[in-house]
Amino acid sequence: MNIVSFFAGAGGLDLGFQKAGFDVIWANEYDKEIWETYEKNHPHTFLDKRSIVDIPADEVPECDGIIGGPPCQSWSEAGSMRGINDKRGQLFYDFIRILEAKQPKFFLAENVSGMLLDRHSEALKNIKELFKNAGVGYELSFQMLNASDFDVPQDRKRVFFVGIRKDLNFNFQFPNPLDKKITLQQAIFDLKESVVPAKEGNKTNKENCKIANHEYMIGGFSSMFMSRNRVRSWDEQSFTIQAGGRHAPIHPQAPKMKFNIAA
């Protein structure tokens, strides 16, 4: 089945669909910093580099499914939380505009769990109704999932909208969490002896990295970063991997973050 992807980023969601047997024939990503990465990860997918707001629906290929994760900063607890009042939050409407015009068999959209905050309840209700009534209409399934429940060694809560076109006469059922979670040790313990510390000021030590980017920060963190403990142990799952480096989890071998309380 042919898939079209919006807000494709580096192509992680697209990779999941490809591994499930789908063919991602066309993708859209506006951030020029990501283009090279996407094209290296997905050399057989055409990448449209315009903003979604500038893409006429008739220039999007015919497809069986449309997928995408509209920018999350507007909804994120780590971001502005402005929701639909932010231009980035409004990109949901362009996703729905193209969905309504193309009428694929199904769609999937995902976003951060911050969408569930009370302050966004009316906007979320409206988005759900627009999904349900797009074109001939879609049977909508909606649920928050944590990636750590599905063989990913990371706490990553995301809300998913999955719609099946009404004439197909069935509802999508979300999977049940797996019985056991994968730990960081199970996933990356083979890298234990190859990690190196960063330089003072947390500047990269890339010339000494045995594996690219495999280093850990050593201290001198900002107060914002120190507002949360960013270190998880080998027998746990990672904190959420976020877009900004200032929120990056620290390697499990790094020293634990300690707060010094003045007397």
C-alpha positions, 0 to 999 in steps of 0.5 A: 500500500502506498503512503504519503507522509507529512511533517516527515522529520528524519523519517522515523515514522516512515521507517516504521511503516516501511518495516510494516510493509508499506511503501512511502512514495512521497514525503513532505518536510519544510525544515531544511536542516533535516532534508539531507538526513531524510534523503539519506534515510529514504533514498527512494522516497520523493521529498517535497520541501515546501511548507504544507500550507503551500501544497495544493492537494492535487499535487499530492500523489494518490495514496492508500494512507496519509501519515504525519506528526504535526509540530508538537511544540505548541502542545508540549509541556516542555514547549509553549503550550499555546496549542491551536493558538500557535501557527504550528498548532494550526498545521493540523488543519492543513493535514486535514485539508489534504486528507479531505481532498485525497480521501485515502483508506486510512490516516495516522496522526500523532502528537505529544501527550500535552494535547490532553491538557485541559487547556487544549480540550476544546481544540482537541474536540474540534480536531477529532470532529474534523477528522471524523467528518473529513470527506465521506468520513472516518471511523476515528480511534484515539489513544495515548500510548507509551513507546516503552510498552512496545519494545522501545527502551524510552518513556515516550508518551504520544497520542495517536489519531487513527482513522479508517474511511467509513465505507471500509466498515471497520475500526482500528484497534490499538495493541495491548502493552507487552508484558515486559519492558526493554531496559537500556542495558538490554538495548545498548549495553554493548556500547558500555565500554566505548563511551567517552566523557565530553570536554569541559563546558560539555563541548564535544569530544568527537575526535576521541569518540570510538562510535560517532556521538557516543559521549556523555555530558559531565556537568555545568548544566543550566538551571533549566536542565537541572530542574529534572534529573536527566539520568536513568540507570541501566535497568530502566528506560530512557527519559523522552528523547526531545528535539532540543539538546537542553532537554537531552537525557544523559548517558546511564554511565554519567554521574548522577545529577546532584543538587547542592542546597545552601545551608 
